[in-house]
């Protein structure tokens, strides 16, 4: 199943689940104009096809004391498979990493961190990020305001 194989009912169901993964079948059915059984079948079909990959809660980092977000663009010294694999593994072990992407362009990685404040970020750099071997260069940018949260085009 591809995105282009989804009909408008499927897209409406996905929009509802994206906004509230805890919505009941009755609520979803009422909102899209179907009974619960067809909604359930469509959801199961989209799960089986990998369109729906899981369900989760959205957590506000500020509620956990992480009031700032920092975007770091990193360049590595080498692009060998071993270096890329080790770097990715090391990033995955840092809890403050909220997003990490290997990218094309001027930098090799785009990494987003949740931090408590500037001192916390400085600590994270010294104790975690700069201890990962292979980093040649980095540029850090504090996020002032998020205008749109990550989403999917439905």
C-alpha positions as a printed NumPy array, in Angstrom:
array([[  0.   ,   0.   ,   0.   ],
       [  1.372,   3.389,  -1.035],
       [  0.249,   6.843,   0.07 ],
       [ -1.355,   7.329,  -3.334],
       [ -3.457,   4.198,  -2.692],
       [ -5.129,   5.825,   0.313],
       [ -8.594,   7.205,  -0.245],
       [-10.099,  10.216,   1.511],
       [-11.544,   8.044,   4.327],
       [ -8.058,   6.638,   5.023],
       [ -6.54 ,  10.128,   5.07 ],
       [ -9.235,  11.395,   7.435],
       [ -8.624,   8.443,   9.758],
       [ -4.876,   9.151,   9.694],
       [ -5.442,  12.845,  10.487],
       [ -7.557,  11.925,  13.493],
       [ -5.074,   9.328,  14.776],
       [ -2.184,  11.733,  14.239],
       [ -3.956,  14.386,  16.311],
       [ -5.142,  11.91 ,  18.97 ],
       [ -3.9  ,   8.328,  18.878],
       [ -6.276,   7.546,  21.757],
       [ -9.419,   8.406,  19.768],
       [-11.996,   5.628,  20.006],
       [-13.31 ,   3.792,  16.961],
       [-16.693,   5.402,  17.619],
       [-15.132,   8.891,  17.6  ],
       [-13.155,   8.157,  14.443],
       [-16.181,   6.659,  12.678],
       [-18.384,   9.605,  13.557],
       [-15.751,  12.097,  12.345],
       [-15.164,  10.351,   8.995],
       [-18.722,   9.172,   8.312],
       [-18.176,   5.403,   8.69 ],
       [-19.237,   2.874,  11.287],
       [-16.667,   1.407,  13.7  ],
       [-16.17 ,  -1.859,  11.798],
       [-15.004,  -0.314,   8.488],
       [-12.775,   2.091,  10.449],
       [-11.194,  -0.839,  12.289],
       [-10.629,  -2.701,   9.008],
       [ -9.018,   0.348,   7.405],
       [ -6.772,   0.942,  10.434],
       [ -5.696,  -2.714,  10.473],
       [ -4.999,  -2.606,   6.715],
       [ -2.861,   0.529,   7.128],
       [ -0.999,  -1.063,  10.061],
       [ -0.324,  -4.237,   8.05 ],
       [  0.933,  -2.169,   5.11 ],
       [  3.278,  -0.168,   7.356],
       [  1.494,   3.139,   6.794],
       [  0.742,   3.231,  10.526],
       [  3.948,   2.212,  12.294],
       [  2.912,   2.71 ,  15.922],
       [  1.17 ,   4.884,  18.457],
       [  2.769,   7.227,  20.968],
       [  2.256,  10.126,  23.313],
       [  3.648,  13.565,  22.475],
       [  5.59 ,  14.897,  25.437],
       [  6.478,  18.548,  25.917],
       [ 10.217,  18.682,  26.755],
       [  9.631,  21.844,  28.825],
       [  7.443,  19.771,  31.135],
       [ 10.561,  17.717,  31.886],
       [ 12.733,  20.793,  32.423],
       [ 14.19 ,  20.973,  28.891],
       [ 13.25 ,  24.539,  27.993],
       [ 15.617,  25.049,  25.079],
       [ 16.264,  23.32 ,  21.784],
       [ 19.565,  23.48 ,  19.918],
       [ 20.199,  22.53 ,  16.312],
       [ 23.749,  21.391,  15.647],
       [ 25.189,  20.909,  12.188],
       [ 28.172,  18.573,  12.264],
       [ 30.926,  17.703,   9.837],
       [ 32.866,  14.492,  10.351],
       [ 36.552,  13.941,   9.623],
       [ 35.808,  10.873,   7.533],
       [ 32.852,   9.237,   5.802],
       [ 33.962,   5.639,   6.199],
       [ 31.248,   3.137,   7.027],
       [ 32.843,   2.457,  10.432],
       [ 32.93 ,   6.149,  11.394],
       [ 29.324,   6.73 ,  10.27 ],
       [ 28.118,   3.645,  12.144],
       [ 29.998,   4.521,  15.343],
       [ 28.828,   8.136,  15.201],
       [ 25.196,   7.087,  14.736],
       [ 25.442,   4.604,  17.6  ],
       [ 27.004,   7.209,  19.897],
       [ 24.28 ,   9.766,  19.071],
       [ 21.563,   7.205,  19.788],
       [ 22.934,   6.828,  23.329],
       [ 22.559,  10.541,  24.162],
       [ 19.071,  11.021,  25.662],
       [ 19.038,  14.744,  24.861],
       [ 19.137,  14.014,  21.117],
       [ 15.587,  14.469,  19.841],
       [ 16.358,  14.216,  16.13 ],
       [ 19.405,  13.187,  14.11 ],
       [ 19.703,  13.082,  10.343],
       [ 22.54 ,  12.231,   7.985],
       [ 22.184,  14.969,   5.356],
       [ 23.605,  16.098,   2.05 ],
       [ 25.18 ,  19.505,   1.615],
       [ 27.726,  21.489,   3.571],
       [ 27.351,  19.438,   6.761],
       [ 27.114,  15.702,   7.377],
       [ 24.614,  15.614,  10.241],
       [ 21.698,  17.694,  11.453],
       [ 21.131,  16.999,  15.163],
       [ 18.552,  18.537,  17.471],
       [ 19.07 ,  18.512,  21.227],
       [ 16.714,  19.283,  24.104],
       [ 18.58 ,  21.153,  26.852],
       [ 17.655,  22.867,  30.107],
       [ 19.593,  26.074,  29.347],
       [ 22.897,  27.302,  27.912],
       [ 24.943,  25.866,  30.79 ],
       [ 23.3  ,  22.483,  30.255],
       [ 24.173,  22.676,  26.566],
       [ 27.79 ,  23.539,  27.368],
       [ 27.901,  20.502,  29.696],
       [ 26.391,  18.288,  26.994],
       [ 29.044,  19.431,  24.511],
       [ 31.941,  18.745,  26.889],
       [ 30.686,  15.522,  28.458],
       [ 28.94 ,  13.847,  25.542],
       [ 29.062,  15.283,  22.04 ],
       [ 32.743,  16.248,  21.826],
       [ 33.773,  12.9  ,  23.277],
       [ 32.494,  11.169,  20.138],
       [ 35.529,  10.559,  17.922],
       [ 35.523,  11.864,  14.375],
       [ 33.883,  15.292,  14.671],
       [ 35.768,  17.873,  12.609],
       [ 33.464,  20.895,  12.852],
       [ 30.159,  21.942,  14.391],
       [ 27.805,  24.91 ,  14.287],
       [ 25.193,  25.365,  17.018],
       [ 21.985,  27.371,  16.757],
       [ 19.5  ,  27.875,  19.593],
       [ 15.874,  27.634,  18.513],
       [ 14.036,  30.805,  19.482],
       [ 10.553,  29.643,  18.54 ],
       [  9.143,  26.584,  16.782],
       [  6.655,  27.638,  14.145],
       [  5.541,  24.17 ,  13.096],
       [  6.058,  20.811,  14.762],
       [  7.115,  17.788,  12.689],
       [  4.184,  16.352,  10.786],
       [  3.335,  14.252,   7.754],
       [  1.63 ,  15.477,   4.589],
       [ -1.882,  14.09 ,   4.66 ]])
